[in-house]
Amino acid sequence: IKVALFLIIIVFIFWGGYSYTARRASLLAKVNDDYITITEYNKAYDNLLENYRRRFGSSLSEELLKTLNLRKKALDMLIERRLLASIAQELGLMPTAEEIRKSIEAYEIFKTNGHFDPQKYDMILRRVHLSPEAFESQQSLELALNKLRKIVTRNAKVSDKEISDYFHFKRDEVKVAYVLIDPKKFKVKEDPDKIEQFFEENKEKYREPEKRKFDLVMFRYSDFEKKVNPTEGEIKFYYDEHKRDFYEEKKVRARHILFKIPPKASKEEQEKIKKKAEEVLKEAKEGKDFAELAKKYSEDPGSARKGGDLGFFTYKTMVKPFSEVAFSLKPGEISDLVKTPFGYHIIKVEEVKDAKTLPLEEVKDKIIKKVKRQRAKDLAQEAAANFADLAFSLESVEKAAKEQKLTMATSGLVKESAPLPLVGRQPKVSNSLFSLDEKEVSQPLETSQGLVVAQVVEIQEPQIPEFKTVKDKVKKDWEKAEQKRLAEEKARELLDAIRQGKDIKKIAEREGLTFKETNWFSREKPYSEFAGNMKLFESIFSRDKKNPIPDSPVEVRGKWVVFKVIDWKPASEDKLKKEREKMYSMLLMQKQQALWDAWLEQMKKEADIEILKEEFK
């Protein structure tokens, strides 16, 4: 569900229309007669960044972010979406109300028991802060885009030769003998003059990013919560308005004994497992201790040691055949054998909790916390907005803080990725603050603790530091570069020797280098040490029996590889016959994507697209 909600948000962000309502909103780009604002861009970038964080986790470093160039990606996506929307409207591709209704009703996330649930639809949209009108408008544009894509890509064709070529390209196999040359094994003598020369030749590498100094005032939710005391009437009103939140489905607490059926079990094996399960079922029905039977026989490692106890669960928690039986039993009753995709189960129900709406008294404390938090947020928003207006009129956060007797913090000169006082490390806030002009006052920006209003006090442009301040880093970089150069020289020497007919294994042993031979591998099923290196793959698979040695060594994960292809094996034509349809579909999708990309690039060239902010050009 979380993934589905995230996709709804992402699509909405990239379809969002231009609005003049944002206070002092800065225009970032023009697409024909339409505009994209900084606010829209920030939302799009933040959501794109969150998407990549989900994909890469802790491995999403600053260096990787620079490589991915998400800032450009976010802006390009907004421009493309805005352009495509206008083209679809011009061509009359907007869907009917009936088409929109059917597409929305097809979303699994909006269904209850397989049917569209209007209440669930409204509830989910409220959770992601979308109105039905806004979501339906976005859905309309999505459907129009699908129609447009079909029109553009309908002429894509795939020939039999293309299928055969692609099949052999992916599946033909080779064996390779190779030597790994690790730069770290080469010793480098320190040379101060060369280190300084290295700095002079690579100054741009050490250029420090733009840095900014901020004055900040924080409006903490916790401070405002102290001022809020919800009345009994407010608590009751919240309870009545959110009764669905306090509804608890029927729950059952049960034990079970599982007899697993292996995925490829024969009929005889399945019958043997069933017979064993029936014998244990008989013991259970005769009154033997169910928990002890579960400990002895159950093949569910999670519950067996607890006597088969699964705790309380709702109907949808378990697979349907299991739930159908468990929810039909009374406390103390034992089921017959129940077959599910996991195997045979014996179920004993221990307790049943009927569906109910929790009474107000049980949830009162939770409601008080929620009301206090929401009221505190409202009060903080009001106070922050008033403060921002005052700071804007005085052209100074510092003066506004003194006038309202508020605590202000001042940062040093910091880069965008650095933590800020009061705020800490919060990319969304930093991204917004680094889009402001010098002396500009921000709107209230949401953080995990509250709202912050900040002013850009000073901007230090990107600059190259003095050599002495980065000397240690330059020294390390120079050593690495020298090691790499020496390793590459050794790799080229080795390659020349192999071309002259010398044995690759004997040379490696004599030089004390790592020699290996691969098993059979293809582009589709790569050799693990070579995986992900397209340059190496192209070099290997461009060799033939007349020319098995490459023109130059290839770098793989910081090491140099010198190789010789020692055997070839074409893919089976019988497999090609079996997989022709699969290959056809794959190639057709690729051709359709290529047609779409080429057409879209042409449309962008013909459109009146202008980037209005210098730093985004």
C-alpha positions as CSV (number, residue, x, y, z in Angstrom):
1,I,0.0,0.0,0.0
2,K,2.9,2.4,0.9
3,V,4.4,1.9,-2.6
4,A,1.0,2.5,-4.3
5,L,0.5,5.7,-2.2
6,F,4.0,6.9,-3.1
7,L,3.3,6.3,-6.8
8,I,0.1,8.3,-6.6
9,I,2.0,11.2,-5.0
10,I,4.9,11.1,-7.5
11,V,2.6,11.2,-10.5
12,F,0.5,14.0,-9.1
13,I,3.7,16.0,-8.4
14,F,4.9,15.8,-12.0
15,W,1.4,16.6,-13.4
16,G,0.8,19.6,-11.1
17,G,-0.3,22.8,-12.9
18,Y,1.1,26.3,-12.5
19,S,-0.5,28.4,-9.9
20,Y,-0.1,32.1,-9.0
21,T,-1.2,31.6,-5.5
22,A,2.2,30.7,-3.9
23,R,3.5,33.8,-2.1
24,R,6.4,35.3,-4.0
25,A,6.7,32.1,-6.1
26,S,9.8,32.2,-8.4
27,L,9.4,31.1,-12.0
28,L,11.9,28.4,-13.0
29,A,10.9,27.4,-16.6
30,K,8.5,28.3,-19.4
31,V,7.0,25.6,-21.6
32,N,5.1,27.3,-24.5
33,D,2.5,29.4,-22.6
34,D,2.8,27.6,-19.3
35,Y,5.2,28.0,-16.4
36,I,6.9,25.8,-13.9
37,T,7.6,27.4,-10.4
38,I,10.5,26.8,-8.0
39,T,7.9,25.4,-5.5
40,E,6.8,22.8,-8.1
41,Y,10.3,21.9,-8.9
42,N,11.3,21.5,-5.2
43,K,8.4,19.1,-4.6
44,A,9.3,17.1,-7.7
45,Y,12.9,17.0,-6.8
46,D,12.2,15.9,-3.2
47,N,9.9,13.1,-4.3
48,L,12.4,11.9,-6.9
49,L,15.1,12.0,-4.2
50,E,12.9,10.0,-1.9
51,N,12.3,7.5,-4.6
52,Y,16.1,7.0,-5.1
53,R,16.6,6.7,-1.4
54,R,14.2,3.9,-1.3
55,R,16.1,2.2,-4.2
56,F,19.6,2.8,-3.0
57,G,19.3,3.1,0.7
58,S,22.5,4.0,2.6
59,S,24.6,3.6,-0.6
60,L,23.1,6.9,-2.0
61,S,26.1,9.0,-1.5
62,E,26.7,12.6,-2.5
63,E,29.0,11.4,-5.3
64,L,26.3,9.1,-6.6
65,L,23.7,11.9,-6.4
66,K,26.0,14.1,-8.6
67,T,26.3,11.2,-11.1
68,L,22.6,10.7,-11.2
69,N,22.0,14.4,-11.7
70,L,18.6,14.3,-10.0
71,R,18.2,18.1,-10.2
72,K,18.3,18.0,-14.0
73,K,16.1,14.8,-14.1
74,A,13.4,16.5,-12.0
75,L,13.3,19.6,-14.1
76,D,13.3,17.5,-17.4
77,M,10.5,15.4,-16.2
78,L,8.4,18.4,-15.3
79,I,9.0,20.0,-18.7
80,E,8.2,16.8,-20.5
81,R,5.0,16.3,-18.6
82,R,3.8,19.8,-19.2
83,L,4.6,19.6,-22.9
84,L,2.9,16.2,-23.3
85,A,-0.2,17.4,-21.5
86,S,-0.6,20.3,-24.0
87,I,0.0,18.1,-27.0
88,A,-2.6,15.5,-25.8
89,Q,-5.1,18.3,-25.3
90,E,-4.4,19.8,-28.8
91,L,-4.9,16.3,-30.4
92,G,-8.2,15.8,-28.6
93,L,-7.0,12.8,-26.7
94,M,-8.5,13.7,-23.3
95,P,-10.6,10.7,-22.0
96,T,-14.3,10.7,-21.2
97,A,-15.7,10.7,-17.7
98,E,-16.5,7.0,-18.1
99,E,-12.9,6.2,-19.0
100,I,-11.6,8.0,-16.0
101,R,-14.1,6.3,-13.7
102,K,-13.2,2.8,-15.0
103,S,-9.4,3.5,-14.6
104,I,-9.8,4.7,-11.0
105,E,-12.0,1.8,-10.1
106,A,-9.4,-0.6,-11.4
107,Y,-6.8,0.4,-8.8
108,E,-6.4,-2.4,-6.3
109,I,-5.6,0.0,-3.5
110,F,-9.1,1.5,-3.7
111,K,-10.8,-1.9,-3.5
112,T,-12.4,-3.8,-0.6
113,N,-13.1,-7.5,-1.2
114,G,-12.4,-7.1,-4.9
115,H,-14.8,-4.1,-5.4
116,F,-14.2,-0.4,-5.7
117,D,-14.9,1.2,-2.3
118,P,-15.7,5.0,-2.5
119,Q,-15.0,5.5,1.3
120,K,-11.6,3.8,1.0
121,Y,-10.9,6.0,-2.1
122,D,-11.7,9.2,-0.2
123,M,-9.7,8.1,2.9
124,I,-6.6,7.2,0.9
125,L,-6.7,10.5,-1.1
126,R,-7.0,12.4,2.2
127,R,-3.9,10.5,3.5
128,V,-1.8,11.8,0.6
129,H,-3.4,15.3,0.8
130,L,-5.2,15.0,-2.6
131,S,-8.8,16.0,-3.4
132,P,-10.8,13.6,-5.7
133,E,-11.0,16.4,-8.2
134,A,-7.2,16.8,-8.3
135,F,-6.6,13.0,-8.5
136,E,-9.2,12.6,-11.3
137,S,-7.6,15.4,-13.2
138,Q,-4.2,13.7,-12.9
139,Q,-5.8,10.4,-14.0
140,S,-7.3,12.1,-17.0
141,L,-3.9,13.3,-18.1
142,E,-2.3,9.9,-17.5
143,L,-4.9,8.2,-19.8
144,A,-4.4,10.9,-22.4
145,L,-0.6,10.2,-22.3
146,N,-1.2,6.5,-22.8
147,K,-3.3,7.2,-25.9
148,L,-0.6,9.6,-27.2
149,R,2.1,7.0,-26.6
150,K,0.1,4.3,-28.6
151,I,-0.2,6.7,-31.5
152,V,3.5,7.6,-31.6
153,T,4.7,4.0,-31.2
154,R,2.2,2.1,-33.4
155,N,4.6,1.7,-36.4
156,A,7.3,-0.2,-34.4
157,K,8.1,-3.5,-36.1
158,V,10.5,-6.4,-35.4
159,S,12.0,-8.8,-38.0
160,D,13.0,-12.4,-37.7
161,K,16.7,-11.5,-38.3
162,E,16.5,-8.9,-35.5
163,I,15.2,-11.6,-33.1
164,S,17.9,-14.1,-34.1
165,D,20.7,-11.4,-33.8
166,Y,19.4,-10.3,-30.4
167,F,19.1,-13.9,-29.1
168,H,22.7,-14.7,-30.1
169,F,23.9,-11.3,-28.8
170,K,22.5,-12.1,-25.4
171,R,23.0,-15.9,-25.2
172,D,26.3,-16.8,-27.0
173,E,28.9,-17.9,-24.4
174,V,32.6,-17.6,-24.0
175,K,35.4,-18.8,-21.7
176,V,38.1,-16.3,-20.8
177,A,41.6,-16.5,-19.3
178,Y,42.6,-13.3,-17.5
179,V,45.0,-11.5,-15.2
180,L,44.1,-8.9,-12.6
181,I,46.5,-6.1,-11.9
182,D,45.7,-4.3,-8.7
183,P,47.1,-0.7,-8.5
184,K,47.2,-0.9,-4.7
185,K,50.2,-3.3,-4.9
186,F,52.4,-0.7,-6.6
187,K,54.5,1.5,-4.2
188,V,54.9,5.2,-5.0
189,K,57.7,7.4,-3.7
190,E,56.4,10.8,-2.5
191,D,57.4,13.8,-4.7
192,P,56.3,17.2,-3.4
193,D,56.8,18.9,-6.8
194,K,54.7,16.4,-8.6
195,I,52.0,16.6,-6.0
196,E,51.7,20.3,-6.4
197,Q,51.8,20.0,-10.2
198,F,49.0,17.4,-9.9
199,F,46.9,20.0,-8.0
200,E,47.6,22.7,-10.6
201,E,46.4,20.3,-13.4
202,N,43.3,19.2,-11.5
203,K,42.2,22.3,-9.7
204,E,38.6,21.9,-10.7
205,K,38.4,18.7,-8.9
206,Y,39.0,20.5,-5.6
207,R,36.6,23.4,-6.2
208,E,34.4,23.9,-3.1
209,P,30.7,24.1,-3.7
210,E,28.6,27.2,-3.0
211,K,28.3,27.9,0.7
212,R,25.7,30.0,2.5
213,K,25.2,31.7,5.8
214,F,21.7,31.7,7.3
215,D,19.8,33.3,10.2
216,L,17.1,30.9,11.4
217,V,14.2,31.0,13.7
218,M,12.4,27.7,14.7
219,F,8.7,27.4,15.7
220,R,8.7,24.0,17.5
221,Y,5.5,22.1,17.6
222,S,6.4,20.9,21.2
223,D,6.4,24.5,22.4
224,F,2.9,25.1,21.0
225,E,1.5,21.8,22.3
226,K,2.0,23.2,25.9
227,K,-0.5,25.9,25.1
228,V,-3.2,23.5,23.8
229,N,-5.8,22.0,26.2
230,P,-8.5,20.3,24.1
231,T,-12.0,20.6,25.6
232,E,-14.3,17.6,26.0
233,G,-16.4,18.9,23.1
234,E,-13.3,19.0,20.8
235,I,-12.3,15.5,21.9
236,K,-15.9,14.2,21.2
237,F,-16.0,16.0,17.9
238,Y,-12.7,14.4,16.7
239,Y,-13.9,11.0,17.8
240,D,-17.2,11.3,15.9
241,E,-15.4,12.6,12.8
242,H,-12.8,9.8,12.8
243,K,-14.7,6.8,14.0
244,R,-13.4,4.7,11.1
245,D,-9.9,5.1,12.6
246,F,-11.0,3.4,15.8
247,Y,-12.8,0.5,14.2
248,E,-11.2,-2.8,14.8
249,E,-12.0,-5.8,12.5
250,K,-12.9,-9.2,13.9
251,K,-9.8,-11.0,15.2
252,V,-9.0,-14.6,15.9
253,R,-6.2,-16.0,18.1
254,A,-5.4,-19.5,16.9
255,R,-2.7,-22.2,17.0
256,H,-1.8,-24.4,14.0
257,I,0.3,-27.4,13.1
258,L,1.8,-27.1,9.6
259,F,2.9,-30.1,7.4
260,K,4.8,-28.5,4.5
261,I,4.4,-29.7,0.9
262,P,7.6,-29.2,-1.1
263,P,7.0,-27.2,-4.4
264,K,7.8,-30.1,-6.6
265,A,6.4,-32.9,-4.5
266,S,4.9,-35.9,-6.4
267,K,1.3,-37.2,-5.8
268,E,2.8,-40.0,-3.7
269,E,4.8,-37.6,-1.5
270,Q,1.7,-35.4,-1.0
271,E,-0.4,-38.4,0.0
272,K,2.3,-39.5,2.5
273,I,2.4,-36.0,4.0
274,K,-1.5,-35.9,4.2
275,K,-1.5,-39.3,5.9
276,K,0.9,-38.1,8.6
277,A,-1.2,-34.9,9.1
278,E,-4.4,-37.1,9.5
279,E,-2.7,-39.1,12.2
280,V,-1.8,-36.0,14.2
281,L,-5.3,-34.6,13.6
282,K,-6.7,-37.7,15.2
283,E,-4.5,-37.2,18.2
284,A,-5.6,-33.6,18.5
285,K,-9.3,-34.4,18.2
286,E,-8.9,-37.1,20.9
287,G,-7.8,-34.4,23.3
288,K,-4.0,-34.5,23.3
289,D,-2.4,-31.2,24.2
290,F,-2.5,-29.2,21.0
291,A,0.5,-27.0,21.9
292,E,2.7,-30.0,22.6
293,L,1.6,-31.6,19.3
294,A,2.5,-28.4,17.5
295,K,6.0,-28.3,19.2
296,K,6.5,-31.9,18.1
297,Y,5.1,-32.0,14.6
298,S,4.7,-28.4,13.1
299,E,7.0,-27.4,10.3
300,D,6.3,-23.7,10.8
301,P,9.6,-22.5,12.5
302,G,8.0,-19.2,13.6
303,S,5.2,-20.7,15.7
304,A,6.2,-24.3,16.4
305,R,8.3,-23.4,19.4
306,K,5.4,-21.3,20.8
307,G,3.0,-24.3,20.6
308,G,1.8,-23.2,17.2
309,D,0.5,-19.9,18.6
310,L,-0.1,-17.3,15.8
311,G,-1.5,-14.6,18.1
312,F,-4.4,-12.5,17.1
313,F,-4.9,-11.9,13.3
314,T,-7.5,-10.4,11.0
315,Y,-9.1,-12.2,8.1
316,K,-6.9,-10.6,5.5
317,T,-3.7,-11.4,7.4
318,M,-3.7,-15.1,6.4
319,V,-4.2,-16.8,3.0
320,K,-7.9,-17.2,2.2
321,P,-8.3,-21.0,2.7
322,F,-6.8,-20.6,6.2
323,S,-8.8,-17.6,7.2
324,E,-12.1,-19.1,5.9
325,V,-11.8,-22.0,8.3
326,A,-10.2,-20.1,11.3
327,F,-13.0,-17.5,11.2
328,S,-15.7,-20.1,11.1
329,L,-14.6,-21.9,14.3
330,K,-15.6,-21.2,17.8
331,P,-13.0,-21.0,20.7
332,G,-11.8,-24.4,21.6
333,E,-12.8,-26.0,18.2
334,I,-10.2,-27.9,16.0
335,S,-10.5,-27.9,12.2
336,D,-10.2,-30.7,9.8
337,L,-7.1,-30.6,7.5
338,V,-6.9,-27.3,5.7
339,K,-4.8,-27.2,2.5
340,T,-3.1,-23.9,1.5
341,P,-0.1,-23.2,-0.8
342,F,2.1,-23.9,2.2
343,G,0.9,-27.4,2.9
344,Y,-1.7,-29.0,5.3
345,H,-2.7,-27.2,8.5
346,I,-4.6,-28.3,11.6
347,I,-6.1,-25.2,13.2
348,K,-7.3,-24.7,16.8
349,V,-9.1,-21.4,17.7
350,E,-8.3,-20.1,21.2
351,E,-10.0,-16.7,21.3
352,V,-12.3,-14.6,19.2
353,K,-12.6,-10.8,19.3
354,D,-15.6,-9.5,17.5
355,A,-15.4,-6.4,15.3
356,K,-16.1,-3.3,17.2
357,T,-15.5,0.5,17.3
358,L,-13.4,1.3,20.3
359,P,-15.3,3.4,22.9
360,L,-14.2,7.0,23.4
361,E,-12.8,6.4,26.9
362,E,-10.3,3.8,25.5
363,V,-9.0,6.1,22.8
364,K,-9.3,9.4,24.7
365,D,-5.5,9.8,25.4
366,K,-4.6,9.1,21.8
367,I,-7.2,11.7,20.6
368,I,-5.9,14.3,23.0
369,K,-2.3,13.8,21.7
370,K,-3.5,14.0,18.1
371,V,-5.7,17.1,18.7
372,K,-2.8,18.8,20.6
373,R,-0.4,18.0,17.8
374,Q,-2.7,19.2,15.1
375,R,-3.7,22.4,17.0
376,A,0.0,23.0,17.7
377,K,0.9,22.6,14.0
378,D,-1.9,25.1,13.2
379,L,-0.6,27.6,15.8
380,A,3.0,27.1,14.7
381,Q,2.0,27.7,11.1
382,E,0.1,30.9,12.0
383,A,3.0,32.2,14.1
384,A,5.7,31.3,11.5
385,A,3.6,32.9,8.7
386,N,3.2,36.1,10.7
387,F,6.9,36.1,11.5
388,A,7.9,35.5,7.9
389,D,5.7,38.4,6.8
390,L,7.3,40.7,9.4
391,A,10.8,39.5,8.5
392,F,10.0,40.1,4.8
393,S,8.7,43.7,5.5
394,L,11.8,44.5,7.7
395,E,14.1,42.6,5.2
396,S,15.7,40.9,8.2
397,V,15.0,37.8,10.2
398,E,17.3,39.2,12.9
399,K,15.3,42.4,13.3
400,A,12.0,40.4,13.3
401,A,13.3,38.0,15.9
402,K,14.3,40.9,18.2
403,E,11.0,42.6,17.8
404,Q,9.1,39.4,18.6
405,K,11.6,38.4,21.3
406,L,12.4,35.0,19.6
407,T,15.6,33.0,19.7
408,M,17.5,33.1,16.5
409,A,20.4,30.9,15.4
410,T,23.1,31.8,12.8
411,S,24.9,29.2,10.8
412,G,28.5,29.4,9.6
413,L,29.1,29.3,5.8
414,V,27.8,25.8,5.0
415,K,27.3,23.7,1.8
416,E,23.9,22.4,0.9
417,S,24.5,18.9,2.3
418,A,25.7,20.1,5.7
419,P,23.5,20.1,8.8
420,L,22.0,23.5,9.9
421,P,21.5,24.8,13.4
422,L,18.0,24.1,14.9
423,V,17.2,22.0,11.8
424,G,20.0,19.4,11.5
425,R,20.4,17.5,8.2
426,Q,17.1,17.8,6.3
427,P,17.5,17.8,2.5
428,K,14.1,19.3,1.7
429,V,14.8,22.3,3.9
430,S,18.3,22.8,2.6
431,N,17.2,22.4,-1.0
432,S,14.6,25.2,-0.5
433,L,17.1,27.5,1.3
434,F,19.7,27.1,-1.5
435,S,17.2,28.1,-4.1
436,L,16.7,31.6,-2.5
437,D,18.5,34.8,-3.5
438,E,20.9,36.6,-1.2
439,K,19.0,38.4,1.6
440,E,15.8,36.7,0.6
441,V,13.5,35.4,3.5
442,S,12.1,32.0,3.2
443,Q,8.5,30.9,3.6
444,P,7.9,28.7,6.7
445,L,9.6,25.4,5.9
446,E,8.4,22.2,7.6
447,T,10.9,20.1,9.5
448,S,10.4,17.1,11.7
449,Q,10.4,19.3,14.8
450,G,8.4,22.3,13.6
451,L,8.6,25.1,11.1
452,V,11.7,27.2,10.3
453,V,11.9,30.6,8.8
454,A,15.4,31.6,7.5
455,Q,17.2,34.3,5.6
456,V,20.2,34.1,3.4
457,V,22.7,36.3,5.1
458,E,25.7,35.6,2.8
459,I,26.5,33.6,-0.3
460,Q,30.0,32.4,-1.0
461,E,30.4,31.4,-4.7
462,P,32.1,28.1,-5.6
463,Q,35.9,28.6,-5.3
464,I,39.1,26.7,-5.6
465,P,40.9,26.5,-2.2
466,E,44.6,27.2,-1.7
467,F,46.9,24.2,-2.2
468,K,48.0,24.2,1.5
469,T,44.4,23.7,2.7
470,V,43.8,20.6,0.6
471,K,47.4,19.3,0.5
472,D,46.6,16.0,2.3
473,K,43.7,15.1,0.0
474,V,45.8,16.1,-3.1
475,K,48.6,13.8,-1.9
476,K,46.3,10.8,-1.5
477,D,44.7,11.5,-5.0
478,W,48.1,11.8,-6.6
479,E,49.3,8.5,-5.0
480,K,46.2,6.8,-6.4
481,A,46.7,8.3,-9.8
482,E,50.3,7.2,-9.8
483,Q,49.4,3.7,-8.7
484,K,46.8,3.5,-11.5
485,R,49.3,4.7,-14.1
486,L,51.9,2.2,-13.1
487,A,49.3,-0.6,-13.0
488,E,48.2,0.4,-16.5
489,E,51.8,0.3,-17.8
490,K,52.2,-3.2,-16.4
491,A,48.9,-4.3,-18.0
492,R,50.0,-3.0,-21.4
493,E,53.4,-4.7,-21.1
494,L,51.6,-8.0,-20.3
495,L,49.2,-7.6,-23.2
496,D,52.2,-7.0,-25.6
497,A,53.8,-10.2,-24.3
498,I,50.6,-12.3,-24.9
499,R,50.3,-10.9,-28.4
500,Q,53.8,-12.2,-29.1
501,G,52.6,-15.7,-28.2
502,K,53.7,-16.0,-24.6
503,D,51.6,-18.0,-22.2
504,I,49.3,-15.7,-20.1
505,K,49.3,-18.0,-17.1
506,K,53.1,-18.4,-17.0
507,I,53.6,-14.6,-17.3
508,A,51.1,-14.0,-14.5
509,E,52.9,-16.5,-12.2
510,R,56.3,-15.0,-13.0
511,E,55.1,-11.5,-12.2
512,G,53.2,-12.5,-9.1
513,L,49.9,-11.5,-10.5
514,T,46.5,-13.0,-10.1
515,F,45.5,-15.4,-12.9
516,K,42.0,-16.9,-13.4
517,E,39.9,-18.8,-15.9
518,T,36.2,-18.2,-16.1
519,N,33.5,-20.8,-16.6
520,W,31.1,-20.4,-19.6
521,F,29.2,-17.0,-19.4
522,S,27.2,-14.8,-21.7
523,R,26.0,-11.2,-21.7
524,E,22.7,-12.4,-20.1
525,K,24.4,-14.5,-17.4
526,P,27.7,-12.6,-16.8
527,Y,30.7,-13.9,-15.0
528,S,30.4,-12.4,-11.4
529,E,33.7,-10.5,-11.4
530,F,32.9,-8.8,-14.7
531,A,29.2,-8.0,-14.0
532,G,28.2,-4.4,-14.7
533,N,31.2,-3.5,-16.8
534,M,29.9,-2.8,-20.2
535,K,33.2,-1.8,-21.7
536,L,34.8,-5.1,-20.7
537,F,31.8,-7.1,-22.1
538,E,32.0,-5.2,-25.4
539,S,35.7,-5.9,-25.6
540,I,35.3,-9.7,-24.8
541,F,32.3,-10.3,-27.1
542,S,33.9,-8.4,-30.0
543,R,36.8,-11.0,-30.1
544,D,36.8,-13.9,-32.4
545,K,39.0,-17.0,-33.0
546,K,41.4,-15.1,-35.3
547,N,41.6,-12.2,-32.8
548,P,41.1,-13.5,-29.2
549,I,43.2,-10.8,-27.6
550,P,42.0,-7.2,-27.0
551,D,43.6,-4.0,-28.2
552,S,44.0,-2.6,-24.7
553,P,43.5,-3.6,-21.0
554,V,40.2,-2.8,-19.4
555,E,39.6,-1.3,-16.0
556,V,37.2,-3.2,-13.7
557,R,36.4,-1.9,-10.2
558,G,39.7,-0.1,-9.9
559,K,41.8,-3.1,-11.2
560,W,43.2,-3.6,-14.7
561,V,42.1,-6.7,-16.6
562,V,44.2,-8.3,-19.3
563,F,42.4,-11.3,-21.0
564,K,42.4,-13.8,-23.8
565,V,39.2,-15.5,-25.0
566,I,39.9,-19.2,-25.1
567,D,36.6,-20.8,-26.3
568,W,33.3,-19.9,-27.9
569,K,29.8,-21.6,-27.7
570,P,26.9,-20.3,-29.9
571,A,23.5,-20.4,-28.2
572,S,21.1,-23.3,-29.1
573,E,18.7,-22.7,-32.0
574,D,16.1,-24.9,-30.3
575,K,16.1,-22.4,-27.4
576,L,15.6,-19.6,-29.9
577,K,12.4,-21.3,-31.2
578,K,11.0,-21.7,-27.7
579,E,11.8,-18.1,-26.7
580,R,11.0,-16.3,-30.0
581,E,7.8,-14.8,-28.6
582,K,9.5,-13.5,-25.5
583,M,12.4,-12.0,-27.5
584,Y,9.8,-10.4,-29.9
585,S,8.0,-8.7,-27.0
586,M,11.2,-7.5,-25.5
587,L,12.5,-6.0,-28.8
588,L,9.1,-4.5,-29.6
589,M,9.1,-2.7,-26.3
590,Q,12.7,-1.4,-26.9
591,K,11.7,-0.1,-30.4
592,Q,8.6,1.5,-29.1
593,Q,10.7,3.2,-26.4
594,A,13.2,4.4,-29.0
595,L,10.4,5.8,-31.2
596,W,8.9,7.6,-28.2
597,D,12.2,9.1,-27.0
598,A,13.0,10.3,-30.6
599,W,9.6,11.8,-31.0
600,L,9.7,13.5,-27.6
601,E,13.1,15.0,-28.3
602,Q,11.8,16.4,-31.6
603,M,8.7,17.9,-29.8
604,K,11.0,19.5,-27.2
605,K,13.1,21.1,-30.0
606,E,10.0,22.5,-31.7
607,A,8.5,23.8,-28.4
608,D,9.2,27.2,-26.8
609,I,11.1,26.0,-23.7
610,E,13.0,28.5,-21.7
611,I,14.9,28.0,-18.4
612,L,14.5,31.2,-16.5
613,K,17.0,30.6,-13.7
614,E,20.7,30.9,-14.6
615,E,21.8,28.1,-12.2
616,F,19.5,25.6,-13.9
617,K,20.8,26.3,-17.4
